[in-house]
Amino acid sequence: LPGHMDWVWSVAFLPDGEQVIGGSVDGSVQSWRIRDGREVGTVMEMEMIGGHSDWVWSLALAPDSARFVSGSEDR
């Protein structure tokens, strides 16, 4: 999938089956539509203040899929 500049270490599928988010070694979290692979956006830029400066190891979605958390080497 386009968008990440390095390996993807973690993914989470939204329960509606429409999107997937991925966390990468490049420190970004990206979102794509599953049906066509189109990038929806960089989640870090859209929803977080700041972002990660190191590898994103893990992602988890809230039950309502409105929020997520990401774990990284930096914090």
mmCIF file of the N, C-alpha and C atoms, coordinates in Angstrom:
data_MODEL
# 
_entry.id   MODEL 
# 
loop_
_atom_site.group_PDB 
_atom_site.id 
_atom_site.type_symbol 
_atom_site.label_atom_id 
_atom_site.label_alt_id 
_atom_site.label_comp_id 
_atom_site.label_asym_id 
_atom_site.label_entity_id 
_atom_site.label_seq_id 
_atom_site.pdbx_PDB_ins_code 
_atom_site.Cartn_x 
_atom_site.Cartn_y 
_atom_site.Cartn_z 
_atom_site.occupancy 
_atom_site.B_iso_or_equiv 
_atom_site.pdbx_formal_charge 
_atom_site.auth_seq_id 
_atom_site.auth_comp_id 
_atom_site.auth_asym_id 
_atom_site.auth_atom_id 
_atom_site.pdbx_PDB_model_num 
ATOM 1   N N  . LEU A 1 1  ? 0.835   -1.193 0.000  1.00 0.00 ? 1  LEU A N  1 
ATOM 2   C CA . LEU A 1 1  ? 0.000   0.000  0.000  1.00 0.00 ? 1  LEU A CA 1 
ATOM 3   C C  . LEU A 1 1  ? 0.873   1.248  0.000  1.00 0.00 ? 1  LEU A C  1 
ATOM 4   N N  . PRO A 1 2  ? 0.495   2.253  -0.752 1.00 0.00 ? 2  PRO A N  1 
ATOM 5   C CA . PRO A 1 2  ? 1.283   3.481  -0.807 1.00 0.00 ? 2  PRO A CA 1 
ATOM 6   C C  . PRO A 1 2  ? 1.155   4.281  0.485  1.00 0.00 ? 2  PRO A C  1 
ATOM 7   N N  . GLY A 1 3  ? 2.099   5.150  0.712  1.00 0.00 ? 3  GLY A N  1 
ATOM 8   C CA . GLY A 1 3  ? 2.004   6.059  1.849  1.00 0.00 ? 3  GLY A CA 1 
ATOM 9   C C  . GLY A 1 3  ? 3.136   5.914  2.840  1.00 0.00 ? 3  GLY A C  1 
ATOM 10  N N  . HIS A 1 4  ? 3.439   4.701  3.236  1.00 0.00 ? 4  HIS A N  1 
ATOM 11  C CA . HIS A 1 4  ? 4.529   4.487  4.181  1.00 0.00 ? 4  HIS A CA 1 
ATOM 12  C C  . HIS A 1 4  ? 5.866   4.519  3.457  1.00 0.00 ? 4  HIS A C  1 
ATOM 13  N N  . MET A 1 5  ? 6.872   5.018  4.137  1.00 0.00 ? 5  MET A N  1 
ATOM 14  C CA . MET A 1 5  ? 8.203   5.101  3.563  1.00 0.00 ? 5  MET A CA 1 
ATOM 15  C C  . MET A 1 5  ? 9.104   3.947  4.028  1.00 0.00 ? 5  MET A C  1 
ATOM 16  N N  . ASP A 1 6  ? 8.560   3.035  4.857  1.00 0.00 ? 6  ASP A N  1 
ATOM 17  C CA . ASP A 1 6  ? 9.345   1.921  5.382  1.00 0.00 ? 6  ASP A CA 1 
ATOM 18  C C  . ASP A 1 6  ? 8.398   0.773  5.732  1.00 0.00 ? 6  ASP A C  1 
ATOM 19  N N  . TRP A 1 7  ? 8.944   -0.279 6.330  1.00 0.00 ? 7  TRP A N  1 
ATOM 20  C CA . TRP A 1 7  ? 8.164   -1.460 6.693  1.00 0.00 ? 7  TRP A CA 1 
ATOM 21  C C  . TRP A 1 7  ? 6.970   -1.118 7.568  1.00 0.00 ? 7  TRP A C  1 
ATOM 22  N N  . VAL A 1 8  ? 5.877   -1.852 7.396  1.00 0.00 ? 8  VAL A N  1 
ATOM 23  C CA . VAL A 1 8  ? 4.691   -1.742 8.240  1.00 0.00 ? 8  VAL A CA 1 
ATOM 24  C C  . VAL A 1 8  ? 4.753   -2.855 9.272  1.00 0.00 ? 8  VAL A C  1 
ATOM 25  N N  . TRP A 1 9  ? 4.706   -2.480 10.560 1.00 0.00 ? 9  TRP A N  1 
ATOM 26  C CA . TRP A 1 9  ? 4.810   -3.449 11.653 1.00 0.00 ? 9  TRP A CA 1 
ATOM 27  C C  . TRP A 1 9  ? 3.459   -3.811 12.256 1.00 0.00 ? 9  TRP A C  1 
ATOM 28  N N  . SER A 1 10 ? 2.464   -2.960 12.100 1.00 0.00 ? 10 SER A N  1 
ATOM 29  C CA . SER A 1 10 ? 1.180   -3.250 12.739 1.00 0.00 ? 10 SER A CA 1 
ATOM 30  C C  . SER A 1 10 ? 0.034   -2.758 11.864 1.00 0.00 ? 10 SER A C  1 
ATOM 31  N N  . VAL A 1 11 ? -1.066  -3.481 11.920 1.00 0.00 ? 11 VAL A N  1 
ATOM 32  C CA . VAL A 1 11 ? -2.276  -3.093 11.199 1.00 0.00 ? 11 VAL A CA 1 
ATOM 33  C C  . VAL A 1 11 ? -3.495  -3.328 12.077 1.00 0.00 ? 11 VAL A C  1 
ATOM 34  N N  . ALA A 1 12 ? -4.534  -2.562 11.825 1.00 0.00 ? 12 ALA A N  1 
ATOM 35  C CA . ALA A 1 12 ? -5.817  -2.760 12.502 1.00 0.00 ? 12 ALA A CA 1 
ATOM 36  C C  . ALA A 1 12 ? -6.917  -2.504 11.480 1.00 0.00 ? 12 ALA A C  1 
ATOM 37  N N  . PHE A 1 13 ? -7.849  -3.437 11.396 1.00 0.00 ? 13 PHE A N  1 
ATOM 38  C CA . PHE A 1 13 ? -8.989  -3.306 10.496 1.00 0.00 ? 13 PHE A CA 1 
ATOM 39  C C  . PHE A 1 13 ? -10.156 -2.693 11.253 1.00 0.00 ? 13 PHE A C  1 
ATOM 40  N N  . LEU A 1 14 ? -10.810 -1.707 10.642 1.00 0.00 ? 14 LEU A N  1 
ATOM 41  C CA . LEU A 1 14 ? -12.007 -1.154 11.248 1.00 0.00 ? 14 LEU A CA 1 
ATOM 42  C C  . LEU A 1 14 ? -13.122 -2.195 11.141 1.00 0.00 ? 14 LEU A C  1 
ATOM 43  N N  . PRO A 1 15 ? -13.969 -2.300 12.160 1.00 0.00 ? 15 PRO A N  1 
ATOM 44  C CA . PRO A 1 15 ? -15.003 -3.344 12.178 1.00 0.00 ? 15 PRO A CA 1 
ATOM 45  C C  . PRO A 1 15 ? -15.968 -3.289 10.995 1.00 0.00 ? 15 PRO A C  1 
ATOM 46  N N  . ASP A 1 16 ? -16.154 -2.120 10.399 1.00 0.00 ? 16 ASP A N  1 
ATOM 47  C CA . ASP A 1 16 ? -17.080 -2.027 9.267  1.00 0.00 ? 16 ASP A CA 1 
ATOM 48  C C  . ASP A 1 16 ? -16.511 -2.658 7.999  1.00 0.00 ? 16 ASP A C  1 
ATOM 49  N N  . GLY A 1 17 ? -15.230 -3.038 8.038  1.00 0.00 ? 17 GLY A N  1 
ATOM 50  C CA . GLY A 1 17 ? -14.612 -3.677 6.893  1.00 0.00 ? 17 GLY A CA 1 
ATOM 51  C C  . GLY A 1 17 ? -14.270 -2.736 5.756  1.00 0.00 ? 17 GLY A C  1 
ATOM 52  N N  . GLU A 1 18 ? -14.380 -1.431 5.992  1.00 0.00 ? 18 GLU A N  1 
ATOM 53  C CA . GLU A 1 18 ? -14.146 -0.447 4.940  1.00 0.00 ? 18 GLU A CA 1 
ATOM 54  C C  . GLU A 1 18 ? -12.720 0.098  4.910  1.00 0.00 ? 18 GLU A C  1 
ATOM 55  N N  . GLN A 1 19 ? -12.052 0.137  6.073  1.00 0.00 ? 19 GLN A N  1 
ATOM 56  C CA . GLN A 1 19 ? -10.723 0.735  6.144  1.00 0.00 ? 19 GLN A CA 1 
ATOM 57  C C  . GLN A 1 19 ? -9.784  -0.103 6.985  1.00 0.00 ? 19 GLN A C  1 
ATOM 58  N N  . VAL A 1 20 ? -8.496  0.122  6.751  1.00 0.00 ? 20 VAL A N  1 
ATOM 59  C CA . VAL A 1 20 ? -7.438  -0.484 7.554  1.00 0.00 ? 20 VAL A CA 1 
ATOM 60  C C  . VAL A 1 20 ? -6.446  0.624  7.878  1.00 0.00 ? 20 VAL A C  1 
ATOM 61  N N  . ILE A 1 21 ? -5.876  0.581  9.078  1.00 0.00 ? 21 ILE A N  1 
ATOM 62  C CA . ILE A 1 21 ? -4.811  1.511  9.426  1.00 0.00 ? 21 ILE A CA 1 
ATOM 63  C C  . ILE A 1 21 ? -3.530  0.721  9.642  1.00 0.00 ? 21 ILE A C  1 
ATOM 64  N N  . GLY A 1 22 ? -2.416  1.331  9.319  1.00 0.00 ? 22 GLY A N  1 
ATOM 65  C CA . GLY A 1 22 ? -1.127  0.663  9.459  1.00 0.00 ? 22 GLY A CA 1 
ATOM 66  C C  . GLY A 1 22 ? -0.109  1.564  10.132 1.00 0.00 ? 22 GLY A C  1 
ATOM 67  N N  . GLY A 1 23 ? 0.695   0.983  11.015 1.00 0.00 ? 23 GLY A N  1 
ATOM 68  C CA . GLY A 1 23 ? 1.773   1.704  11.687 1.00 0.00 ? 23 GLY A CA 1 
ATOM 69  C C  . GLY A 1 23 ? 3.104   1.229  11.146 1.00 0.00 ? 23 GLY A C  1 
ATOM 70  N N  . SER A 1 24 ? 4.016   2.152  10.920 1.00 0.00 ? 24 SER A N  1 
ATOM 71  C CA . SER A 1 24 ? 5.239   1.841  10.202 1.00 0.00 ? 24 SER A CA 1 
ATOM 72  C C  . SER A 1 24 ? 6.507   2.179  10.977 1.00 0.00 ? 24 SER A C  1 
ATOM 73  N N  . VAL A 1 25 ? 7.600   1.611  10.496 1.00 0.00 ? 25 VAL A N  1 
ATOM 74  C CA . VAL A 1 25 ? 8.931   1.912  10.994 1.00 0.00 ? 25 VAL A CA 1 
ATOM 75  C C  . VAL A 1 25 ? 9.249   3.397  10.762 1.00 0.00 ? 25 VAL A C  1 
ATOM 76  N N  . ASP A 1 26 ? 8.610   4.010  9.786  1.00 0.00 ? 26 ASP A N  1 
ATOM 77  C CA . ASP A 1 26 ? 8.874   5.427  9.499  1.00 0.00 ? 26 ASP A CA 1 
ATOM 78  C C  . ASP A 1 26 ? 8.207   6.368  10.500 1.00 0.00 ? 26 ASP A C  1 
ATOM 79  N N  . GLY A 1 27 ? 7.467   5.820  11.483 1.00 0.00 ? 27 GLY A N  1 
ATOM 80  C CA . GLY A 1 27 ? 6.836   6.619  12.526 1.00 0.00 ? 27 GLY A CA 1 
ATOM 81  C C  . GLY A 1 27 ? 5.455   7.127  12.187 1.00 0.00 ? 27 GLY A C  1 
ATOM 82  N N  . SER A 1 28 ? 4.937   6.764  11.018 1.00 0.00 ? 28 SER A N  1 
ATOM 83  C CA . SER A 1 28 ? 3.614   7.254  10.625 1.00 0.00 ? 28 SER A CA 1 
ATOM 84  C C  . SER A 1 28 ? 2.543   6.196  10.816 1.00 0.00 ? 28 SER A C  1 
ATOM 85  N N  . VAL A 1 29 ? 1.313   6.674  10.896 1.00 0.00 ? 29 VAL A N  1 
ATOM 86  C CA . VAL A 1 29 ? 0.131   5.823  10.895 1.00 0.00 ? 29 VAL A CA 1 
ATOM 87  C C  . VAL A 1 29 ? -0.712  6.288  9.709  1.00 0.00 ? 29 VAL A C  1 
ATOM 88  N N  . GLN A 1 30 ? -0.991  5.370  8.793  1.00 0.00 ? 30 GLN A N  1 
ATOM 89  C CA . GLN A 1 30 ? -1.734  5.683  7.567  1.00 0.00 ? 30 GLN A CA 1 
ATOM 90  C C  . GLN A 1 30 ? -3.057  4.925  7.567  1.00 0.00 ? 30 GLN A C  1 
ATOM 91  N N  . SER A 1 31 ? -3.998  5.429  6.786  1.00 0.00 ? 31 SER A N  1 
ATOM 92  C CA . SER A 1 31 ? -5.303  4.789  6.654  1.00 0.00 ? 31 SER A CA 1 
ATOM 93  C C  . SER A 1 31 ? -5.628  4.605  5.171  1.00 0.00 ? 31 SER A C  1 
ATOM 94  N N  . TRP A 1 32 ? -6.207  3.434  4.834  1.00 0.00 ? 32 TRP A N  1 
ATOM 95  C CA . TRP A 1 32 ? -6.587  3.132  3.451  1.00 0.00 ? 32 TRP A CA 1 
ATOM 96  C C  . TRP A 1 32 ? -7.984  2.541  3.393  1.00 0.00 ? 32 TRP A C  1 
ATOM 97  N N  . ARG A 1 33 ? -8.634  2.762  2.244  1.00 0.00 ? 33 ARG A N  1 
ATOM 98  C CA . ARG A 1 33 ? -9.888  2.055  1.951  1.00 0.00 ? 33 ARG A CA 1 
ATOM 99  C C  . ARG A 1 33 ? -9.518  0.671  1.456  1.00 0.00 ? 33 ARG A C  1 
ATOM 100 N N  . ILE A 1 34 ? -10.175 -0.330 1.957  1.00 0.00 ? 34 ILE A N  1 
ATOM 101 C CA . ILE A 1 34 ? -9.862  -1.710 1.599  1.00 0.00 ? 34 ILE A CA 1 
ATOM 102 C C  . ILE A 1 34 ? -10.276 -2.023 0.167  1.00 0.00 ? 34 ILE A C  1 
ATOM 103 N N  . ARG A 1 35 ? -11.418 -1.547 -0.269 1.00 0.00 ? 35 ARG A N  1 
ATOM 104 C CA . ARG A 1 35 ? -11.946 -1.953 -1.578 1.00 0.00 ? 35 ARG A CA 1 
ATOM 105 C C  . ARG A 1 35 ? -11.048 -1.587 -2.755 1.00 0.00 ? 35 ARG A C  1 
ATOM 106 N N  . ASP A 1 36 ? -10.307 -0.455 -2.648 1.00 0.00 ? 36 ASP A N  1 
ATOM 107 C CA . ASP A 1 36 ? -9.478  -0.049 -3.774 1.00 0.00 ? 36 ASP A CA 1 
ATOM 108 C C  . ASP A 1 36 ? -8.034  0.292  -3.401 1.00 0.00 ? 36 ASP A C  1 
ATOM 109 N N  . GLY A 1 37 ? -7.675  0.185  -2.109 1.00 0.00 ? 37 GLY A N  1 
ATOM 110 C CA . GLY A 1 37 ? -6.315  0.465  -1.684 1.00 0.00 ? 37 GLY A CA 1 
ATOM 111 C C  . GLY A 1 37 ? -5.959  1.936  -1.663 1.00 0.00 ? 37 GLY A C  1 
ATOM 112 N N  . ARG A 1 38 ? -6.937  2.791  -1.866 1.00 0.00 ? 38 ARG A N  1 
ATOM 113 C CA . ARG A 1 38 ? -6.678  4.228  -1.890 1.00 0.00 ? 38 ARG A CA 1 
ATOM 114 C C  . ARG A 1 38 ? -6.374  4.755  -0.491 1.00 0.00 ? 38 ARG A C  1 
ATOM 115 N N  . GLU A 1 39 ? -5.333  5.574  -0.400 1.00 0.00 ? 39 GLU A N  1 
ATOM 116 C CA . GLU A 1 39 ? -4.954  6.158  0.880  1.00 0.00 ? 39 GLU A CA 1 
ATOM 117 C C  . GLU A 1 39 ? -5.995  7.181  1.310  1.00 0.00 ? 39 GLU A C  1 
ATOM 118 N N  . VAL A 1 40 ? -6.497  7.022  2.522  1.00 0.00 ? 40 VAL A N  1 
ATOM 119 C CA . VAL A 1 40 ? -7.467  7.951  3.073  1.00 0.00 ? 40 VAL A CA 1 
ATOM 120 C C  . VAL A 1 40 ? -6.717  9.126  3.702  1.00 0.00 ? 40 VAL A C  1 
ATOM 121 N N  . GLY A 1 41 ? -5.569  8.852  4.288  1.00 0.00 ? 41 GLY A N  1 
ATOM 122 C CA . GLY A 1 41 ? -4.782  9.930  4.868  1.00 0.00 ? 41 GLY A CA 1 
ATOM 123 C C  . GLY A 1 41 ? -3.770  9.425  5.871  1.00 0.00 ? 41 GLY A C  1 
ATOM 124 N N  . THR A 1 42 ? -2.975  10.369 6.316  1.00 0.00 ? 42 THR A N  1 
ATOM 125 C CA . THR A 1 42 ? -2.026  10.093 7.382  1.00 0.00 ? 42 THR A CA 1 
ATOM 126 C C  . THR A 1 42 ? -2.741  10.377 8.682  1.00 0.00 ? 42 THR A C  1 
ATOM 127 N N  . VAL A 1 43 ? -3.035  9.331  9.418  1.00 0.00 ? 43 VAL A N  1 
ATOM 128 C CA . VAL A 1 43 ? -3.825  9.471  10.633 1.00 0.00 ? 43 VAL A CA 1 
ATOM 129 C C  . VAL A 1 43 ? -3.131  10.379 11.628 1.00 0.00 ? 43 VAL A C  1 
ATOM 130 N N  . MET A 1 44 ? -1.815  10.288 11.725 1.00 0.00 ? 44 MET A N  1 
ATOM 131 C CA . MET A 1 44 ? -1.089  11.137 12.666 1.00 0.00 ? 44 MET A CA 1 
ATOM 132 C C  . MET A 1 44 ? -1.338  12.615 12.383 1.00 0.00 ? 44 MET A C  1 
ATOM 133 N N  . GLU A 1 45 ? -1.390  12.994 11.132 1.00 0.00 ? 45 GLU A N  1 
ATOM 134 C CA . GLU A 1 45 ? -1.613  14.391 10.787 1.00 0.00 ? 45 GLU A CA 1 
ATOM 135 C C  . GLU A 1 45 ? -3.058  14.797 11.015 1.00 0.00 ? 45 GLU A C  1 
ATOM 136 N N  . MET A 1 46 ? -3.992  13.871 10.817 1.00 0.00 ? 46 MET A N  1 
ATOM 137 C CA . MET A 1 46 ? -5.399  14.208 10.907 1.00 0.00 ? 46 MET A CA 1 
ATOM 138 C C  . MET A 1 46 ? -5.908  14.252 12.340 1.00 0.00 ? 46 MET A C  1 
ATOM 139 N N  . GLU A 1 47 ? -5.419  13.367 13.200 1.00 0.00 ? 47 GLU A N  1 
ATOM 140 C CA . GLU A 1 47 ? -6.080  13.176 14.481 1.00 0.00 ? 47 GLU A CA 1 
ATOM 141 C C  . GLU A 1 47 ? -5.210  13.381 15.712 1.00 0.00 ? 47 GLU A C  1 
ATOM 142 N N  . MET A 1 48 ? -3.924  13.565 15.571 1.00 0.00 ? 48 MET A N  1 
ATOM 143 C CA . MET A 1 48 ? -3.068  13.666 16.740 1.00 0.00 ? 48 MET A CA 1 
ATOM 144 C C  . MET A 1 48 ? -2.318  14.979 16.751 1.00 0.00 ? 48 MET A C  1 
ATOM 145 N N  . ILE A 1 49 ? -2.026  15.437 17.927 1.00 0.00 ? 49 ILE A N  1 
ATOM 146 C CA . ILE A 1 49 ? -1.110  16.556 18.077 1.00 0.00 ? 49 ILE A CA 1 
ATOM 147 C C  . ILE A 1 49 ? 0.276   15.938 18.156 1.00 0.00 ? 49 ILE A C  1 
ATOM 148 N N  . GLY A 1 50 ? 1.136   16.354 17.282 1.00 0.00 ? 50 GLY A N  1 
ATOM 149 C CA . GLY A 1 50 ? 2.459   15.750 17.229 1.00 0.00 ? 50 GLY A CA 1 
ATOM 150 C C  . GLY A 1 50 ? 2.414   14.480 16.410 1.00 0.00 ? 50 GLY A C  1 
ATOM 151 N N  . GLY A 1 51 ? 3.152   13.525 16.814 1.00 0.00 ? 51 GLY A N  1 
ATOM 152 C CA . GLY A 1 51 ? 3.236   12.266 16.098 1.00 0.00 ? 51 GLY A CA 1 
ATOM 153 C C  . GLY A 1 51 ? 4.395   11.471 16.655 1.00 0.00 ? 51 GLY A C  1 
ATOM 154 N N  . HIS A 1 52 ? 4.665   10.361 16.067 1.00 0.00 ? 52 HIS A N  1 
ATOM 155 C CA . HIS A 1 52 ? 5.784   9.552  16.530 1.00 0.00 ? 52 HIS A CA 1 
ATOM 156 C C  . HIS A 1 52 ? 7.051   9.920  15.772 1.00 0.00 ? 52 HIS A C  1 
ATOM 157 N N  . SER A 1 53 ? 8.147   9.812  16.477 1.00 0.00 ? 53 SER A N  1 
ATOM 158 C CA . SER A 1 53 ? 9.448   10.066 15.856 1.00 0.00 ? 53 SER A CA 1 
ATOM 159 C C  . SER A 1 53 ? 10.245  8.772  15.722 1.00 0.00 ? 53 SER A C  1 
ATOM 160 N N  . ASP A 1 54 ? 9.602   7.648  16.024 1.00 0.00 ? 54 ASP A N  1 
ATOM 161 C CA . ASP A 1 54 ? 10.269  6.357  15.938 1.00 0.00 ? 54 ASP A CA 1 
ATOM 162 C C  . ASP A 1 54 ? 9.249   5.304  15.507 1.00 0.00 ? 54 ASP A C  1 
ATOM 163 N N  . TRP A 1 55 ? 9.679   4.060  15.440 1.00 0.00 ? 55 TRP A N  1 
ATOM 164 C CA . TRP A 1 55 ? 8.855   2.958  14.948 1.00 0.00 ? 55 TRP A CA 1 
ATOM 165 C C  . TRP A 1 55 ? 7.512   2.859  15.661 1.00 0.00 ? 55 TRP A C  1 
ATOM 166 N N  . VAL A 1 56 ? 6.453   2.608  14.909 1.00 0.00 ? 56 VAL A N  1 
ATOM 167 C CA . VAL A 1 56 ? 5.137   2.324  15.479 1.00 0.00 ? 56 VAL A CA 1 
ATOM 168 C C  . VAL A 1 56 ? 5.007   0.807  15.541 1.00 0.00 ? 56 VAL A C  1 
ATOM 169 N N  . TRP A 1 57 ? 4.981   0.278  16.755 1.00 0.00 ? 57 TRP A N  1 
ATOM 170 C CA . TRP A 1 57 ? 4.953   -1.172 16.979 1.00 0.00 ? 57 TRP A CA 1 
ATOM 171 C C  . TRP A 1 57 ? 3.544   -1.741 17.058 1.00 0.00 ? 57 TRP A C  1 
ATOM 172 N N  . SER A 1 58 ? 2.603   -0.947 17.559 1.00 0.00 ? 58 SER A N  1 
ATOM 173 C CA . SER A 1 58 ? 1.279   -1.520 17.792 1.00 0.00 ? 58 SER A CA 1 
ATOM 174 C C  . SER A 1 58 ? 0.181   -0.483 17.578 1.00 0.00 ? 58 SER A C  1 
ATOM 175 N N  . LEU A 1 59 ? -0.992  -0.987 17.229 1.00 0.00 ? 59 LEU A N  1 
ATOM 176 C CA . LEU A 1 59 ? -2.195  -0.178 17.043 1.00 0.00 ? 59 LEU A CA 1 
ATOM 177 C C  . LEU A 1 59 ? -3.362  -0.914 17.679 1.00 0.00 ? 59 LEU A C  1 
ATOM 178 N N  . ALA A 1 60 ? -4.280  -0.166 18.252 1.00 0.00 ? 60 ALA A N  1 
ATOM 179 C CA . ALA A 1 60 ? -5.518  -0.754 18.766 1.00 0.00 ? 60 ALA A CA 1 
ATOM 180 C C  . ALA A 1 60 ? -6.637  0.263  18.580 1.00 0.00 ? 60 ALA A C  1 
ATOM 181 N N  . LEU A 1 61 ? -7.795  -0.224 18.166 1.00 0.00 ? 61 LEU A N  1 
ATOM 182 C CA . LEU A 1 61 ? -8.966  0.624  17.962 1.00 0.00 ? 61 LEU A CA 1 
ATOM 183 C C  . LEU A 1 61 ? -9.880  0.560  19.173 1.00 0.00 ? 61 LEU A C  1 
ATOM 184 N N  . ALA A 1 62 ? -10.533 1.688  19.483 1.00 0.00 ? 62 ALA A N  1 
ATOM 185 C CA . ALA A 1 62 ? -11.582 1.697  20.495 1.00 0.00 ? 62 ALA A CA 1 
ATOM 186 C C  . ALA A 1 62 ? -12.775 0.920  19.939 1.00 0.00 ? 62 ALA A C  1 
ATOM 187 N N  . PRO A 1 63 ? -13.622 0.387  20.806 1.00 0.00 ? 63 PRO A N  1 
ATOM 188 C CA . PRO A 1 63 ? -14.776 -0.383 20.318 1.00 0.00 ? 63 PRO A CA 1 
ATOM 189 C C  . PRO A 1 63 ? -15.671 0.371  19.336 1.00 0.00 ? 63 PRO A C  1 
ATOM 190 N N  . ASP A 1 64 ? -15.739 1.689  19.460 1.00 0.00 ? 64 ASP A N  1 
ATOM 191 C CA . ASP A 1 64 ? -16.574 2.462  18.543 1.00 0.00 ? 64 ASP A CA 1 
ATOM 192 C C  . ASP A 1 64 ? -15.834 2.861  17.262 1.00 0.00 ? 64 ASP A C  1 
ATOM 193 N N  . SER A 1 65 ? -14.565 2.516  17.151 1.00 0.00 ? 65 SER A N  1 
ATOM 194 C CA . SER A 1 65 ? -13.700 2.821  15.997 1.00 0.00 ? 65 SER A CA 1 
ATOM 195 C C  . SER A 1 65 ? -13.480 4.315  15.771 1.00 0.00 ? 65 SER A C  1 
ATOM 196 N N  . ALA A 1 66 ? -13.896 5.128  16.705 1.00 0.00 ? 66 ALA A N  1 
ATOM 197 C CA . ALA A 1 66 ? -13.721 6.573  16.561 1.00 0.00 ? 66 ALA A CA 1 
ATOM 198 C C  . ALA A 1 66 ? -12.337 7.029  17.010 1.00 0.00 ? 66 ALA A C  1 
ATOM 199 N N  . ARG A 1 67 ? -11.660 6.178  17.781 1.00 0.00 ? 67 ARG A N  1 
ATOM 200 C CA . ARG A 1 67 ? -10.335 6.525  18.292 1.00 0.00 ? 67 ARG A CA 1 
ATOM 201 C C  . ARG A 1 67 ? -9.424  5.311  18.196 1.00 0.00 ? 67 ARG A C  1 
ATOM 202 N N  . PHE A 1 68 ? -8.137  5.594  18.254 1.00 0.00 ? 68 PHE A N  1 
ATOM 203 C CA . PHE A 1 68 ? -7.166  4.516  18.294 1.00 0.00 ? 68 PHE A CA 1 
ATOM 204 C C  . PHE A 1 68 ? -5.997  4.949  19.156 1.00 0.00 ? 68 PHE A C  1 
ATOM 205 N N  . VAL A 1 69 ? -5.210  3.980  19.557 1.00 0.00 ? 69 VAL A N  1 
ATOM 206 C CA . VAL A 1 69 ? -3.956  4.259  20.250 1.00 0.00 ? 69 VAL A CA 1 
ATOM 207 C C  . VAL A 1 69 ? -2.842  3.587  19.467 1.00 0.00 ? 69 VAL A C  1 
ATOM 208 N N  . SER A 1 70 ? -1.663  4.160  19.551 1.00 0.00 ? 70 SER A N  1 
ATOM 209 C CA . SER A 1 70 ? -0.507  3.586  18.896 1.00 0.00 ? 70 SER A CA 1 
ATOM 210 C C  . SER A 1 70 ? 0.659   3.552  19.875 1.00 0.00 ? 70 SER A C  1 
ATOM 211 N N  . GLY A 1 71 ? 1.420   2.484  19.802 1.00 0.00 ? 71 GLY A N  1 
ATOM 212 C CA . GLY A 1 71 ? 2.595   2.332  20.651 1.00 0.00 ? 71 GLY A CA 1 
ATOM 213 C C  . GLY A 1 71 ? 3.849   2.443  19.814 1.00 0.00 ? 71 GLY A C  1 
ATOM 214 N N  . SER A 1 72 ? 4.834   3.170  20.330 1.00 0.00 ? 72 SER A N  1 
ATOM 215 C CA . SER A 1 72 ? 6.038   3.439  19.567 1.00 0.00 ? 72 SER A CA 1 
ATOM 216 C C  . SER A 1 72 ? 7.281   3.325  20.449 1.00 0.00 ? 72 SER A C  1 
ATOM 217 N N  . GLU A 1 73 ? 8.435   3.267  19.820 1.00 0.00 ? 73 GLU A N  1 
ATOM 218 C CA . GLU A 1 73 ? 9.706   3.301  20.517 1.00 0.00 ? 73 GLU A CA 1 
ATOM 219 C C  . GLU A 1 73 ? 9.890   4.614  21.280 1.00 0.00 ? 73 GLU A C  1 
ATOM 220 N N  . ASP A 1 74 ? 9.273   5.707  20.794 1.00 0.00 ? 74 ASP A N  1 
ATOM 221 C CA . ASP A 1 74 ? 9.514   7.021  21.389 1.00 0.00 ? 74 ASP A CA 1 
ATOM 222 C C  . ASP A 1 74 ? 8.670   7.296  22.615 1.00 0.00 ? 74 ASP A C  1 
ATOM 223 N N  . ARG A 1 75 ? 7.428   6.814  22.645 1.00 0.00 ? 75 ARG A N  1 
ATOM 224 C CA . ARG A 1 75 ? 6.540   7.042  23.790 1.00 0.00 ? 75 ARG A CA 1 
ATOM 225 C C  . ARG A 1 75 ? 5.331   6.164  23.687 1.00 0.00 ? 75 ARG A C  1 
# 
